[in-house]
Amino acid sequence: MTQARRTAEKRDEFARLHTSGCFVMPNPWDVGTARCLEDMGFKAIASTSSGHAHANGLPDGAQTLPAVLAHLATLSAAVGIPLNADFENGFAEDIQQMQENIVQCVAAGVSGLSIEDAPQHGAAGLYDFEQAVDRIKAARAAIDQTGERVLLTARTEGFVKDAPDIQETVRRLKAFADAGADCLYAPGIQSQEHIQAVIQAAGGRAVNFLNGNALGFTAEDLAQLGIRRISVGGSLARAAMDSFLRVARDIAENGRFDGFDGLITNAELDRRFAGKA
């Protein structure tokens, strides 16, 4: 099977996953973690801007476009399941440049990508309403220009950008749906009431829920509420980094190596990845 055919099939499958039911789309940060998640039976994965940035010694949002595109191409080629790209704000303030970047993202082999309504590099606040809507319209047009079946997720970042206003969140999501988004996403919402408000605002389109903290929701709970897609953001990467830091700190401060007790062995990992090269 050609790479183009394989990519097309993954894109078709990703679109199908959004038509009914609920699926979990965890977020790896490198090839090894991506392949582990595929082997566990997950039907799709998504990149994590924070997980990949932290693995490269950078704060979230500080990665360059070339680095991100290379990462996406590597992840997509490494697995046989769809990859959704955390594409932040499209890596451009200028809309035309954002569109050009989206075309490059599609060319990296992704099956979907998300666009946020907030600037990069830790800038405060959101784009104003009209600008945010125009950017989603432009993102839709850029994807359509490629002729590829790539799913567009529109994100509104108020609840993670210190502007937790559910009415404004709903307003934006409704407008993003009208602008051509296939999936709606409001990271940071936590209550059942807010989840239901977002699902209603989506007007039948798929809704992604970020379940990256100990919120108490199971996948079944969220499916019953009407969530179509569940992601975990950078939480798996943070779990790995947390374990690394705790064990390394105990060595540095106490000269103790107890944190290595019970670890998976090199032989087990070799068996897991045998034949993947």
N, C-alpha and C positions, 0 to 999 in steps of 0.2 A: 504494500500500500504506500502511495506517495505521501510525503509530508503534508501537501496541500489537502489531499483527501482526508487524511487523519484529522487535520485541524477542522475541516468542514464538519466532520462527524461529531467532533467534540462540541462545536458550536451548536449544532442541531440538538444534541443531548442537553446542553445547558439551557437552551430555550424551552425544551420539553419539561425540564425540572421545575420551571417557573409557572407551569400551567395548572398544576393541582398538587395537593398534599403539602408536606413540609420536609425540608432536608437541612442537614447541618453541613456548613461549608467552613471548615476550620482553616486557620491561617498559618502555613509553614513559613520559614524564613530562609531556607536553603534547600538544595536538592535532596539531601538525606532526610530531612523532616517531611518534605513533600512526598517522597516515595514511601515513607512509613505510613503516612496518612492514607495514601492510595491503597496500600496493602491491608489496612484496617477496614477497608470497604466504604470509605467516604465517597460520595458520588461526584464531588467537586471540591476544589480548594480555592483560596483567595490569597493574594500576597498581602503582606502587612508592612506598611511604610515604616512604622516604629520598630518592628522586629528586625527588619533588614538593616535599618539605620544603626540601631544599637549594636548589632552583630559586627558592624563595620566601624564602631567607635565614634558614631555621630549622633547628634540629637535628631529626633523625629523632624522631618521636613527639610533637613540639610543635604539630602542626597541630590546629586545632579541628575538631569534628565538622561544623559547617556548611561549612567550607572544603573538607573532604574530600568531603562529599556533592555539593557543587557541582562539584567536579573530576570525580567519577565520572560525574555526569550529562552533563557536557560531553564527556568521552572517549567514553562509550557512544554518544551521539548523533552523534559525528563519524565513526564507522567502521561498516562493514557486517559486521564480524566480532565474535564474542563478547568481552566484557570480564570478567575476573575481578578482584574488588576485594580489595586488601590492606587488610583492615578491622581490623588490629591486634587489640586485645582487645575489640572491639566498642564502644570508647570509653566504657566504664563499668565500674565495679567491681560495682555493683548489678546483679543478673541481670535483673530486670524492665526496668531502663533499657537494658541491653544488648539485650534483645529488641526494645524499641521502636526502638532505633537500627538494628537489623538490618532491621526492616520498612521504615524510611526508605531504607536502602541498596538493598533490592530495588526500591523505587519509583524509584530513580535509573536503573534500566534495566540493571543488571549481570546477567550470566549465571551468575555464581558469586561466592562470597566466602569469605575465610579468616578463621578465628578462632584466636588464639594463646592459649597457656596461661601467659602472663606479663603482668604489669601494664605500663602505658605509662609514659612520662616517665622512662625510664632506671632504673626501680626494679629492684633486684637480685632474682634468684631467680625461681622459678616459683610459680604457685598450687599449693597442696597437691593431692594426687592426686584426692581426692573432689570438691573444689571445681572442679578442671579438668574432670572428667568431667561434673559437673552443668552447667557452662557450655556444653559441647558439646550436651548433651541439650536445653538451653534454646534454643540457637541453631537446632537442628534443628526444634524446635517453632515457633519464630518464623517460620522460612522456610515451614514447612508451613501456618501460619496464613494466609499471603498467598495460598495456592492457586497460586503460581507455580512453575515448574520451574527452580529456582535451585540450583546445585550447592554443597554445603558442604564446604570443605576444613578439616580440623582440623590445627593445627600444634603441635608440641611444641618448645620453644625452648632446650632444655638445652645444645645444642652451640654456640649463639650467646649464651648467658647464663652462661658460665663454669661450667656444670654438665654436662660431656660424659660422660654415663653411658649407654652403649648399652642396658643392661638396663632402666633406668628409661624410656628412650625407647621401647623395644619395649613395655613394660608400658602406657605411656600410649597408644600408637597402637592397641594391641589394644582397649583400653577405649573409645577414641574411635570406632573402627569399630563397636563394639557400641552406642554411643550415637547412631549415625545419620549419621556422617560418610560422605560419598561418596568423598572423596580424602584421603589421609594425607600428611603433610609434616613432615620433620625437617630444617630448614635447618642447614647446618654440617657434616653428616656428609660424609666425604671418601673413605673407603676402600671397596673392593669388598665387604669383609666386612660393613661396616656397612650398605651398600646392600642386600645380600642379606638381612640380618637385618630391615630395615625392610619389604622386600617380603614376607617371610614373615609378619611381624606384621600386615600389611594384610589378609591372608586373602582375597585376590582383588580387593580394592578397588584403585582406581588410586592410584599413588604419584607425587608430585611430587618432583623432584630439583632443588636449587639448584646450577646450574653457573656461578656468578658469579665464579669465580677460575680461575687457570690450573692446573686439577687434572689435565689430560691426558685427560679423557674426551671422546670425540666423541658426537654424537647417536646414531650407530649403536652405539657401545659401550654406552651406557645403555639403548638399546632391547633389545639382546641380553641385558642383565641383568634386564630385566623392568620397567624404568621406563616409565610411561605418559605422563608430562608433564614437560617440562624448562622451568624458568624461570631468569632471570638476575638477579632482584632489582634492586638499584640500580646494577648494574655498567655498563650502557649510559650511564646518567646520569653516573656517575663518570668514564667514558671521555671524555664530552663536557666535563665540568668540568675534568678533568686537562689536556686540550688547551687549553682557554681559559686556565687558570692559567699554563701553561708559556709560551704566546705572550705573554700580557699581562705576565708577569714579565720576559720578555726585553726588552720595550719599556720597562718601568719602570726596570729595572736597567742595561740596556745601550744603550737607544735604538735597538734593532734590530727590524726588521719581517720578518725572514726566515721567521717562522712562517706568514706568509700565502701563501707559495709553494705553488702547486698546489691551492689551495682551490677547492671547487665555487663556481661563479659565481652571481650574483643571477639571471641569465637562466635558468640551469639549474633553480634552485629555483622561479622563477616558472612555468616549464613543468611542473615536477612537481606544483605545487599549483593549476594552472589548472583552473577548473571545479569546485573543491572548496568554494568559498564558499557 
